[in-house]
Amino acid sequence: MFKKIDHVEIVTDQPDKSLDFYTNVLGFKLRFRDQVPQPGGGGSLDIAYLDLGGTAIELLSYAKAVEPVPQKTHLGYRMMAFEVDDMMKTLAYLKTKA
């Protein structure tokens, strides 16, 4: 019945910075990026679809303000985990990108 998680959506208010992080730091490949007009003159929705070895992320950025995620424990999405070859090497690499 179910085969896999197709993608994870992440809403950001910094689409270019987020795209840079996922592609240039984590190595995701940009599959497509588009601007979708929102009904009622609400600006546009920026969509970027990224892939890393079959794991996909859809970055969304709305023209209007969006509430940030709560900073306390809450119900709903909490994290995303990446499989890596060597945790210490990966952490050292990420520190060079800070």
C-alpha positions as CSV (number, residue, x, y, z in Angstrom):
1,M,0.0,0.0,0.0
2,F,2.3,2.8,1.2
3,K,5.8,2.8,-0.3
4,K,7.7,5.7,1.1
5,I,7.5,9.3,2.2
6,D,7.5,11.3,-1.0
7,H,8.6,14.7,0.4
8,V,8.7,16.9,3.4
9,E,7.4,20.5,3.2
10,I,9.3,23.3,5.0
11,V,7.9,26.8,5.1
12,T,10.5,29.5,5.2
13,D,10.6,33.3,5.2
14,Q,14.1,33.2,3.7
15,P,13.8,31.1,0.5
16,D,17.1,32.0,-1.1
17,K,19.1,31.4,2.1
18,S,17.2,28.1,2.7
19,L,17.9,27.0,-0.9
20,D,21.5,27.9,-0.5
21,F,21.8,25.8,2.7
22,Y,20.1,22.7,1.3
23,T,22.0,22.8,-2.0
24,N,25.4,24.1,-1.2
25,V,25.8,22.8,2.4
26,L,23.8,19.6,2.5
27,G,24.2,18.7,-1.2
28,F,20.5,18.5,-2.3
29,K,19.9,19.0,-6.0
30,L,17.3,21.6,-7.1
31,R,14.7,19.8,-9.3
32,F,12.5,22.9,-10.0
33,R,11.6,26.3,-8.6
34,D,8.5,28.2,-9.5
35,Q,6.4,31.2,-8.4
36,V,2.6,30.4,-8.1
37,P,0.2,33.4,-8.0
38,Q,-2.1,33.3,-5.0
39,P,-5.8,33.9,-5.4
40,G,-7.2,37.3,-4.4
41,G,-4.1,39.3,-5.1
42,G,-2.2,37.7,-2.1
43,G,1.1,37.8,-3.9
44,S,2.8,34.6,-4.9
45,L,4.0,31.3,-3.4
46,D,7.7,30.5,-4.0
47,I,8.2,26.7,-4.4
48,A,11.5,25.0,-4.6
49,Y,11.7,21.2,-4.9
50,L,14.9,19.6,-3.8
51,D,16.2,16.0,-3.9
52,L,19.0,14.0,-2.2
53,G,19.2,10.4,-3.0
54,G,15.4,9.9,-3.2
55,T,14.7,12.1,-0.1
56,A,12.8,15.2,-1.2
57,I,12.2,18.6,0.4
58,E,9.7,21.1,-0.8
59,L,10.6,24.6,0.3
60,L,7.7,27.0,0.4
61,S,7.7,30.7,1.0
62,Y,4.5,32.8,1.1
63,A,4.3,36.4,0.2
64,K,2.3,37.1,3.3
65,A,3.6,36.7,6.9
66,V,3.4,33.2,8.4
67,E,3.6,32.4,12.1
68,P,6.9,30.8,13.3
69,V,6.9,27.3,14.8
70,P,6.3,27.4,18.6
71,Q,9.5,27.3,20.6
72,K,8.2,24.8,23.1
73,T,7.2,21.1,22.9
74,H,4.1,20.8,20.8
75,L,2.1,18.4,18.7
76,G,3.0,18.0,15.1
77,Y,6.2,18.0,13.0
78,R,9.3,18.2,15.1
79,M,12.4,17.2,13.2
80,M,14.0,15.6,10.2
81,A,16.9,13.2,10.3
82,F,19.6,12.6,7.8
83,E,21.6,9.4,7.4
84,V,25.4,10.1,7.1
85,D,28.5,8.0,6.6
86,D,30.5,9.6,9.5
87,M,28.8,11.7,12.2
88,M,32.0,13.4,13.4
89,K,33.2,14.3,9.9
90,T,29.7,15.6,9.0
91,L,29.6,17.8,12.2
92,A,33.1,19.2,11.4
93,Y,31.9,20.0,7.8
94,L,28.8,21.7,9.0
95,K,30.8,23.8,11.5
96,T,32.8,25.2,8.5
97,K,29.5,26.4,7.0
98,A,28.3,28.3,10.1
